[in-house]
């Protein structure tokens, strides 16, 4: 019988279990929402000639939704058609130990946030992060109904105070996400007609029935300015 003790390197003892890593792939692959696929990253071996892709896992239907990165946190807003309500939360990476006395471990954590106001339409058409780094602007619009019936509006969410604010019956002139151009002090993104659009950055405390000044379908001379 061998007198070797378990636990020493090279003695054939049990290897320490290694944490399995996963990738989460989000695909905008259907008209009414998007799908999320979980992929085991450790299963990809670049040195192996025998690689099998396998079948894709079942879809996770999330409906209309947006995700916004603020610092090291990911904010996600989604609308669930069956229950006819929004879900809003933030995902962050950090310590998962319940108290400081336990051995600290790190991982992803999820926190539920206050949902949008009742007047918030189910679909977010355009959104942008304010230069203050903590205010997310979102515009909702139902193009099947006249804006005069209150189906168009712009809201903001303050990530520090977890407070929603109403800014008026107007919408950001973008399709999807807009990005900040600090030299112009403007949000820049794609409009619904496919042209590059820009608008002045709105104040987090503003409330107006008129939209911010916007420039739609920028000319080639303006494009050089946007490119810097």
RODO-2510 file (C-alpha; in nm, 4 decimals, decimal comma):
residues 228
     n   res          X          Y          Z
     1     x     0,0000     0,0000     0,0000
     2     x     0,1339     0,3405    -0,0893
     3     x     0,2347     0,5693     0,1985
     4     x     0,1910     0,8834    -0,0067
     5     x    -0,0418     1,1422     0,1436
     6     x    -0,3003     1,3166    -0,0658
     7     x    -0,2674     1,6877    -0,1283
     8     x     0,0919     1,7160    -0,2510
     9     x     0,1708     1,8250    -0,6044
    10     x     0,2503     1,5382    -0,8371
    11     x     0,1234     1,2650    -0,6061
    12     x    -0,1822     1,1826    -0,8129
    13     x    -0,4220     1,3402    -0,5628
    14     x    -0,7474     1,5019    -0,6544
    15     x    -0,7203     1,8263    -0,8448
    16     x    -0,8809     2,1365    -0,7066
    17     x    -1,2110     2,1965    -0,8789
    18     x    -1,1981     2,4812    -1,1266
    19     x    -1,4843     2,7255    -1,1637
    20     x    -1,6689     2,6825    -1,4936
    21     x    -1,6867     2,9990    -1,7013
    22     x    -1,9817     3,0911    -1,9199
    23     x    -2,0544     3,3470    -2,1879
    24     x    -2,3966     3,5029    -2,2334
    25     x    -2,4785     3,5835    -2,5955
    26     x    -2,7648     3,8287    -2,6578
    27     x    -2,9116     3,8192    -3,0097
    28     x    -3,1556     4,0693    -3,1567
    29     x    -3,2975     3,7925    -3,3724
    30     x    -3,6737     3,8456    -3,3821
    31     x    -3,9173     4,1307    -3,4260
    32     x    -4,0723     4,1278    -3,0781
    33     x    -3,7663     4,1022    -2,8579
    34     x    -3,4323     3,9270    -2,8231
    35     x    -3,2927     3,5933    -2,7089
    36     x    -3,0208     3,5067    -2,4570
    37     x    -2,7957     3,2013    -2,4983
    38     x    -2,5671     3,0589    -2,2289
    39     x    -2,2371     2,9240    -2,3630
    40     x    -1,9788     2,7280    -2,1651
    41     x    -1,6536     2,9070    -2,2462
    42     x    -1,4311     2,6242    -2,1215
    43     x    -1,5738     2,3904    -2,3845
    44     x    -1,3867     2,5765    -2,6600
    45     x    -1,0410     2,4219    -2,7032
    46     x    -0,8406     2,5979    -2,9737
    47     x    -0,5837     2,3125    -2,9769
    48     x    -0,8401     2,0454    -3,0467
    49     x    -0,9272     1,9428    -3,4009
    50     x    -1,2468     1,7738    -3,2877
    51     x    -1,4843     2,0567    -3,2041
    52     x    -1,8578     2,0141    -3,1923
    53     x    -2,0804     2,3188    -3,1864
    54     x    -2,3910     2,1389    -3,0601
    55     x    -2,7443     2,2671    -3,0687
    56     x    -2,8296     2,6114    -2,9342
    57     x    -3,0081     2,6145    -2,5961
    58     x    -3,3692     2,7173    -2,5569
    59     x    -3,4433     3,0858    -2,5982
    60     x    -3,5143     3,3151    -2,3050
    61     x    -3,7816     3,5490    -2,4357
    62     x    -3,7458     3,8941    -2,2824
    63     x    -3,9739     4,1059    -2,4996
    64     x    -3,8972     4,4696    -2,5690
    65     x    -3,6000     4,5765    -2,3634
    66     x    -3,2880     4,7873    -2,3382
    67     x    -2,9575     4,7523    -2,1557
    68     x    -2,7383     5,0449    -2,0499
    69     x    -2,3900     5,0260    -1,8992
    70     x    -2,3251     5,2812    -1,6235
    71     x    -1,9756     5,2566    -1,4734
    72     x    -1,9397     4,8848    -1,3932
    73     x    -2,3118     4,8119    -1,3719
    74     x    -2,5552     4,6869    -1,6344
    75     x    -2,9102     4,8271    -1,6188
    76     x    -3,1795     4,6268    -1,7951
    77     x    -3,5400     4,7288    -1,8621
    78     x    -3,7839     4,4832    -2,0176
    79     x    -4,1572     4,4624    -2,0804
    80     x    -4,3436     4,1372    -2,0220
    81     x    -4,6467     4,1040    -2,2467
    82     x    -4,8208     3,8275    -2,0531
    83     x    -4,8406     4,0194    -1,7267
    84     x    -4,8378     4,3602    -1,8993
    85     x    -4,5750     4,5166    -1,6789
    86     x    -4,2125     4,6285    -1,6844
    87     x    -3,9233     4,4739    -1,4973
    88     x    -3,6217     4,6889    -1,4194
    89     x    -3,3010     4,5821    -1,2513
    90     x    -2,9257     4,6223    -1,2343
    91     x    -2,6560     4,3558    -1,2561
    92     x    -2,3156     4,4138    -1,1001
    93     x    -1,9979     4,2246    -1,0195
    94     x    -1,8692     4,2257    -0,6631
    95     x    -1,8421     4,0463    -0,3315
    96     x    -2,1139     3,7897    -0,2668
    97     x    -2,0232     3,7142     0,0977
    98     x    -2,3102     3,8066     0,3330
    99     x    -2,0750     3,9675     0,5865
   100     x    -1,7124     4,0710     0,6218
   101     x    -1,6282     3,7794     0,8569
   102     x    -1,6760     3,5201     0,5877
   103     x    -1,4254     3,4451     0,3147
   104     x    -1,4906     3,7011     0,0405
   105     x    -1,6013     3,5663    -0,2940
   106     x    -1,6932     3,7499    -0,6099
   107     x    -1,9750     3,6985    -0,8529
   108     x    -2,2675     3,8542    -1,0343
   109     x    -2,5554     3,9943    -0,8316
   110     x    -2,8970     4,1217    -0,9410
   111     x    -3,0998     4,4003    -0,7780
   112     x    -3,4577     4,4913    -0,8630
   113     x    -3,5229     4,8627    -0,9199
   114     x    -3,8427     5,0725    -0,9127
   115     x    -4,0466     5,0153    -1,2319
   116     x    -4,1329     5,3041    -1,4678
   117     x    -4,4413     5,5206    -1,4023
   118     x    -4,7808     5,3861    -1,5187
   119     x    -4,7817     5,6302    -1,8127
   120     x    -4,4578     5,4768    -1,9438
   121     x    -4,5332     5,3056    -2,2761
   122     x    -4,4250     4,9447    -2,3054
   123     x    -4,1645     5,0066    -2,5751
   124     x    -3,8516     5,2235    -2,5461
   125     x    -3,7741     5,3703    -2,8882
   126     x    -3,4615     5,5691    -2,8039
   127     x    -3,2344     5,6163    -2,5052
   128     x    -2,9076     5,7817    -2,4030
   129     x    -2,6849     5,8228    -2,0995
   130     x    -2,6473     6,1802    -1,9688
   131     x    -2,2940     6,3264    -1,9290
   132     x    -2,3424     6,3238    -1,5493
   133     x    -2,2923     5,9477    -1,5704
   134     x    -2,5950     5,8582    -1,3596
   135     x    -2,9047     5,9675    -1,5559
   136     x    -3,0527     5,7477    -1,8286
   137     x    -3,2935     5,9216    -2,0694
   138     x    -3,5578     5,7070    -2,2414
   139     x    -3,8221     5,8013    -2,4984
   140     x    -4,1355     5,5983    -2,5564
   141     x    -4,3721     5,6349    -2,8501
   142     x    -4,6632     5,4465    -2,9995
   143     x    -4,6639     5,5374    -3,3675
   144     x    -4,9983     5,3603    -3,4108
   145     x    -5,1609     5,6379    -3,2058
   146     x    -5,1437     6,0147    -3,2320
   147     x    -4,8875     6,1769    -2,9970
   148     x    -5,1593     6,4169    -2,8831
   149     x    -5,3193     6,1272    -2,6936
   150     x    -5,0221     6,1059    -2,4606
   151     x    -4,8476     5,8099    -2,6235
   152     x    -4,5157     5,9891    -2,6723
   153     x    -4,2945     6,0945    -2,3859
   154     x    -3,9437     6,1189    -2,2487
   155     x    -3,8458     5,9998    -1,9028
   156     x    -3,5215     5,9658    -1,7108
   157     x    -3,3967     5,7419    -1,4339
   158     x    -3,1345     5,8572    -1,1822
   159     x    -2,9187     5,5579    -1,0928
   160     x    -2,7890     5,7171    -0,7708
   161     x    -3,1268     5,8080    -0,6218
   162     x    -3,3330     5,5377    -0,8027
   163     x    -3,5870     5,8035    -0,9025
   164     x    -3,7901     5,8343    -1,2240
   165     x    -3,8646     6,1766    -1,3772
   166     x    -4,1055     6,2890    -1,6512
   167     x    -3,9689     6,5417    -1,9023
   168     x    -4,2568     6,6031    -2,1426
   169     x    -4,4463     6,4809    -2,4486
   170     x    -4,1538     6,4694    -2,6873
   171     x    -3,9072     6,2030    -2,7974
   172     x    -3,5369     6,1815    -2,8683
   173     x    -3,4857     6,1750    -3,2492
   174     x    -3,3143     5,8362    -3,2555
   175     x    -3,3804     5,4714    -3,3212
   176     x    -3,2190     5,2846    -3,0348
   177     x    -2,9223     5,4119    -2,8395
   178     x    -2,7567     5,7507    -2,8871
   179     x    -2,4034     5,8325    -2,7749
   180     x    -2,2503     6,1481    -2,6327
   181     x    -2,0239     6,3729    -2,8384
   182     x    -1,8563     6,5917    -2,5756
   183     x    -1,7167     6,8411    -2,8270
   184     x    -2,0672     6,9148    -2,9567
   185     x    -2,2333     6,8645    -2,6177
   186     x    -2,4874     6,6590    -2,8102
   187     x    -2,6255     6,3086    -2,8375
   188     x    -2,5551     6,1440    -3,1730
   189     x    -2,7230     5,8350    -3,3171
   190     x    -2,9235     5,6909    -3,6052
   191     x    -3,2651     5,8369    -3,6801
   192     x    -3,5679     5,6389    -3,7930
   193     x    -3,4932     5,7296    -4,1555
   194     x    -3,1427     5,5815    -4,1365
   195     x    -2,9603     5,9165    -4,1319
   196     x    -2,7271     6,0265    -3,8546
   197     x    -2,9106     6,2555    -3,6152
   198     x    -2,8034     6,4694    -3,3235
   199     x    -2,9752     6,6709    -3,0536
   200     x    -2,8740     6,8893    -2,7649
   201     x    -2,8255     6,7120    -2,4336
   202     x    -3,1343     6,7568    -2,2173
   203     x    -3,1067     6,8717    -1,8582
   204     x    -3,1946     6,6089    -1,5954
   205     x    -3,4183     6,8662    -1,4250
   206     x    -3,5976     6,9970    -1,7346
   207     x    -3,9702     6,9624    -1,7987
   208     x    -4,0932     7,0865    -2,1332
   209     x    -4,3639     7,0172    -2,3894
   210     x    -4,1163     7,0863    -2,6710
   211     x    -3,8223     6,8627    -2,7661
   212     x    -3,4585     6,9597    -2,7409
   213     x    -3,3102     7,1200    -3,0516
   214     x    -3,2238     6,8463    -3,2984
   215     x    -3,0523     6,8148    -3,6325
   216     x    -3,1813     6,5323    -3,8521
   217     x    -3,0072     6,4018    -4,1660
   218     x    -2,6769     6,5785    -4,1117
   219     x    -2,5001     6,6956    -4,4266
   220     x    -2,1554     6,5764    -4,5270
   221     x    -2,0001     6,9018    -4,4036
   222     x    -2,1381     6,8352    -4,0578
   223     x    -2,0258     6,4738    -4,0670
   224     x    -1,6610     6,5784    -4,0609
   225     x    -1,7309     6,7792    -3,7458
   226     x    -1,8913     6,4774    -3,5779
   227     x    -1,5942     6,2598    -3,6649
   228     x    -1,3666     6,5127    -3,4972
***
